[in-house]
Amino acid sequence: MNNEVNYYKLVIILLAAFFLQTTLFGQLLGFFSPNLILMILVAGAFLSCDSDFLIVAFLSGVVLDIFSSSGFGIFPFCFLMTLLFVCFLKAKFIKERNFAKIIIFAALAAIFCNLLYFFIFYFVFSAEIGPDYGFLLQRTAWDLILSAIFVHPFIRMISK
Amino acid sequence: MQKKVIDFKTLFFLFIILFIMIFLDRQGYMQSAKGALFSFFSPIQSRLYSSSSGVVNFFKTLEDIGDFKEENEKLQAENIRLTFELSKLQEVDRENELLNKQLKFKEDLCGEDDCLTFKEGSVISRSPDSYEKSVVINLGSADGVEKNSAVTIAGGVMIGKVSEVFEDYSKVILLTSPQSSVNCLSQTTRANGLVKGQYGTGVELEMIDQSEELIKGDLIITSGFEEGIPGGLILGRIAEIEESPNVVFKSAEIELFSDFSRLEEIFLVTKNE
């Protein structure tokens, strides 16, 4: 596995994921629709934490924000914080290529991003209906499983 | 594995840009930039959405074969149509000549000062995450869309209201979203409350005074007290009543009439002065 991101591939895959996420998957899978963009970005963070990658992650979040009603800024904030989390874990704990660690850290990143998004969403938009921890748990468990499955293939797809 | 640590300078710079963008968005200065991005992505999304509807319908139909769901849905659709007719008739008894002029869906509804028109449009994309549930439709300010306008499907069944308007597109927050809140009435008892979305797919009628009566199976209709949302649009029926002497307000679970996974054609309620 090469450790550099191929940005052409990354942008194309992110665009494809964006279109799938906002059309087919949303209709077909509803609640179970995966957050593909998050998974691709987490995969990318295992390869690179440089400024170009952060900018791509930021722009991906901005585009998602424009098509959602969550309020502007939530997605880019969550993505940047999640990448910061992954890059920190990577620098601290991954000294060499390790399949198991990548899967575990990808799952942790999914949990981290979900919690962050959920609580921002809750405090900003829906404090009056109360947090639904059952929903959070289901959603987090689902993202955790998907991240563990897909992050490694995504790393292969976007590496040079 | 590469050991490059995160670039904090860029991160700091991006956070500054983000906060500036949030500030500009709050002030309404981001609308044209958002509109431009919508125009860029929406033609592709629109095509993909309508194509994927075919795929979705294919899988749904496969699901339906096993339990005669298709037939059931036809009956449900017929039921909704009849319920709407009944709803209209009951409203005529209760209300005034405004609803006497209501003939059938897509015809103008005229009151003393203005008319309500149902403008046909279609969904072009869905929200990218499952916490908030919204869709983007291909009607915008150029079509007379205003913020908080009601959006329905065929049969006059309300599905949500407009949250943001661009020139050619609008965002619609669905009734099932935790952000959604619509002022409604229980049709028979006229109990007034708010229909609020939850995190899952459920919807609840809340803030019902303890002195008000709720009947299981009663229709829930819009009250008409909210700007942009006419009275009499149906949402669903009461599935379960939740009451306790220890709480200030009653609430009820609502069974919605619309299938939110199959939204394609929608109708936007607009006013013609």
Interface residues (C-beta under 8 A of the other chain):
Chain A: N3 E4 F18 F19 Q21 T22 T23 L24 G26 Q27 L28 G30 F31 F32 S33 N35 I37 F46 L47 S48 C49 D50 S51 L54 I55 F58 V62 V63 L64 I66 F67 S68 S69 S70 F72 G73 F75 P76 F77 L80 L83 L84 C87 F88 K90 A91 I94 K95 E96 R97 N98 Y117 F118 F121 F125 S126 I129 D132 G134 F135 L136 R139
Chain B: M1 Q2 K3 K4 V5 I6 D7 K9 T10 L11 L14 F15 I17 L18 F19 M21 I22 D25 R26 M30 K34 L37 F38 F41 I44 Q45 L48 Y49 S52 S53 V55 V56 F59 S125 R126 S127 P128 D129 S130 Y131 E132 S134 V136 S163 E164 K171 I173 S177 P178 Q179 K196 Q198 Y199 G200 T201 F260 S261 R262
